[in-house]
Amino acid sequence: AFGQNFNVTPIQHISAISPVANGGKLFEPYVVQRVTDNSGNVVYEHETEVKRQVVSEEVCKTIATMLEEGVSGDGGAKNAYVAGYRVAAKTGTSEKKTAGDEGEYICSCAAFAPADDPEIAIIIVVDEPRKGNLYGSTVAAPYVGDALENILPYMGVQAKYTQEELDHMA
């Protein structure tokens, strides 16, 4: 979809996609999960809080499958693809109302992974990109893929390669 203006904050944006990953539950958003002192002792830890159920778990599974197919297939989010991981993502491109003759855009990609057992949600928003095709799929999605390629193994999430991916790597 292509829209006019980008009227949400990144926290609001990621909060909108996260219930799909959470079986329809909307959690209170937060920025810091844990604070530790120099010795590694936890001095603060955020406790997750469910605000409400916003959509059914069944609907979330359907949407997650659609978002994952947009990455693994030839969809608009294919540049967020990471071999060995099922990534669900949605890209966005909006033209600013104040855009001059050249046009000013905001390009984004919000994702969660693994799509079938989510561990992480991520968003990359690029305000006024200047080079190339100015779409979320070409500007933001590749960075989401690059980030997830590093974050998921760091988090201990094991890659599960398809036969096609294994054949391509050989």
C-alpha positions as CSV (number, residue, x, y, z in Angstrom):
1,A,0.0,0.0,0.0
2,F,1.1,3.6,-0.6
3,G,-0.1,6.3,1.7
4,Q,0.1,10.0,2.5
5,N,1.9,10.9,5.6
6,F,3.3,8.8,8.4
7,N,1.3,9.6,11.5
8,V,2.5,7.0,14.0
9,T,5.6,6.7,16.1
10,P,7.9,3.7,15.7
11,I,6.6,2.4,19.1
12,Q,3.0,2.7,17.8
13,H,4.0,1.0,14.6
14,I,5.7,-2.0,16.2
15,S,2.9,-2.2,18.7
16,A,0.5,-2.6,15.8
17,I,2.3,-5.6,14.3
18,S,3.2,-7.3,17.5
19,P,-0.2,-8.6,18.4
20,V,-0.1,-10.7,15.2
21,A,3.1,-12.3,16.7
22,N,1.5,-12.6,20.1
23,G,-1.6,-14.5,19.2
24,G,-3.7,-11.4,19.2
25,K,-2.6,-10.0,22.6
26,L,-1.6,-6.4,22.8
27,F,1.1,-5.9,25.3
28,E,2.0,-2.6,27.0
29,P,5.0,-1.4,24.9
30,Y,8.3,-0.6,26.6
31,V,11.8,0.3,25.6
32,V,14.1,-1.2,28.4
33,Q,13.6,-4.8,29.5
34,R,16.3,-5.0,32.1
35,V,18.9,-2.8,33.8
36,T,21.9,-4.4,35.6
37,D,24.6,-2.9,37.7
38,N,28.4,-3.4,37.0
39,S,28.3,-6.8,38.8
40,G,25.5,-8.1,36.6
41,N,22.8,-7.8,39.3
42,V,19.4,-6.9,38.0
43,V,18.3,-3.5,39.4
44,Y,15.2,-3.2,37.2
45,E,13.2,-5.6,35.1
46,H,10.1,-4.8,33.2
47,E,7.2,-7.0,33.7
48,T,5.1,-7.6,30.6
49,E,1.5,-6.5,30.9
50,V,-1.3,-7.6,28.5
51,K,-3.5,-4.6,27.7
52,R,-6.2,-6.6,25.9
53,Q,-7.0,-9.2,23.2
54,V,-7.3,-7.3,20.0
55,V,-7.9,-10.1,17.5
56,S,-8.3,-13.9,17.6
57,E,-5.4,-16.3,17.6
58,E,-6.8,-17.9,14.4
59,V,-6.8,-14.6,12.6
60,C,-3.2,-13.9,13.7
61,K,-2.0,-17.2,12.3
62,T,-3.6,-16.4,9.0
63,I,-2.0,-12.9,8.9
64,A,1.4,-14.2,10.0
65,T,1.3,-16.8,7.2
66,M,0.5,-14.0,4.7
67,L,3.3,-11.8,6.1
68,E,5.7,-14.7,5.9
69,E,4.8,-15.4,2.3
70,G,5.5,-11.8,1.5
71,V,9.1,-12.5,2.6
72,S,9.7,-16.0,1.4
73,G,8.0,-15.6,-1.9
74,D,8.1,-12.8,-4.4
75,G,6.2,-10.3,-2.2
76,G,7.0,-6.8,-1.3
77,A,9.0,-7.8,1.8
78,K,11.3,-10.3,0.1
79,N,14.3,-8.2,0.8
80,A,13.9,-9.0,4.6
81,Y,14.5,-12.7,3.8
82,V,17.0,-14.6,6.0
83,A,18.0,-18.1,5.1
84,G,17.0,-20.6,7.7
85,Y,14.5,-18.4,9.4
86,R,10.8,-17.7,8.7
87,V,10.4,-14.0,8.8
88,A,7.0,-12.2,8.7
89,A,7.3,-8.6,7.5
90,K,5.3,-5.7,6.1
91,T,6.9,-2.8,4.3
92,G,5.5,0.7,4.0
93,T,6.0,3.7,1.8
94,S,4.4,7.0,2.5
95,E,4.8,10.4,0.8
96,K,5.0,13.4,3.0
97,K,2.3,15.9,2.6
98,T,4.9,18.6,2.7
99,A,6.9,17.0,-0.2
100,G,8.2,19.4,-2.7
101,D,8.7,18.7,-6.4
102,E,11.2,16.0,-5.7
103,G,9.0,14.2,-3.3
104,E,9.9,13.2,0.3
105,Y,9.2,9.8,1.6
106,I,9.2,7.7,4.7
107,C,10.0,4.1,4.1
108,S,9.6,1.3,6.7
109,C,9.7,-2.4,7.3
110,A,8.2,-4.0,10.4
111,A,8.9,-7.7,11.0
112,F,8.9,-10.5,13.5
113,A,10.7,-13.8,13.5
114,P,10.6,-16.7,13.5
115,A,7.1,-16.3,12.0
116,D,5.9,-19.6,13.4
117,D,7.3,-19.1,16.9
118,P,8.1,-15.3,17.3
119,E,11.0,-14.3,19.5
120,I,11.7,-10.8,18.3
121,A,9.9,-7.9,16.5
122,I,11.9,-5.2,14.7
123,I,11.1,-2.0,12.8
124,I,13.4,0.1,10.6
125,V,12.0,3.5,9.5
126,V,14.0,5.7,7.1
127,D,12.9,9.3,6.9
128,E,13.6,11.0,3.6
129,P,15.8,8.5,1.9
130,R,17.7,10.0,-1.0
131,K,19.0,7.2,-3.3
132,G,17.5,4.4,-5.3
133,N,13.9,3.2,-5.5
134,L,12.3,4.9,-2.6
135,Y,10.1,2.1,-1.2
136,G,10.1,0.3,2.1
137,S,10.8,-2.9,0.2
138,T,14.1,-1.6,-1.2
139,V,15.1,1.0,1.5
140,A,14.2,-0.6,4.9
141,A,13.6,-4.3,4.3
142,P,17.2,-5.2,3.5
143,Y,18.3,-3.7,6.8
144,V,15.7,-5.7,8.7
145,G,17.0,-8.8,7.0
146,D,20.6,-7.9,7.9
147,A,19.7,-7.2,11.5
148,L,17.7,-10.4,11.9
149,E,20.5,-12.4,10.4
150,N,22.7,-11.3,13.2
151,I,20.2,-11.0,16.1
152,L,18.5,-14.4,15.8
153,P,21.6,-16.5,16.1
154,Y,22.8,-14.2,19.0
155,M,19.5,-14.9,20.7
156,G,20.1,-18.7,20.3
157,V,17.3,-19.2,17.8
158,Q,18.4,-22.1,15.6
159,A,18.2,-21.8,11.8
160,K,15.9,-24.4,10.1
161,Y,17.0,-24.6,6.5
162,T,14.7,-25.8,3.8
163,Q,16.1,-28.3,1.3
164,E,16.1,-25.5,-1.3
165,E,18.2,-23.3,1.0
166,L,20.6,-26.1,1.6
167,D,20.9,-26.8,-2.1
168,H,21.6,-23.1,-2.7
169,M,24.3,-23.0,0.0
170,A,26.1,-26.0,-1.4
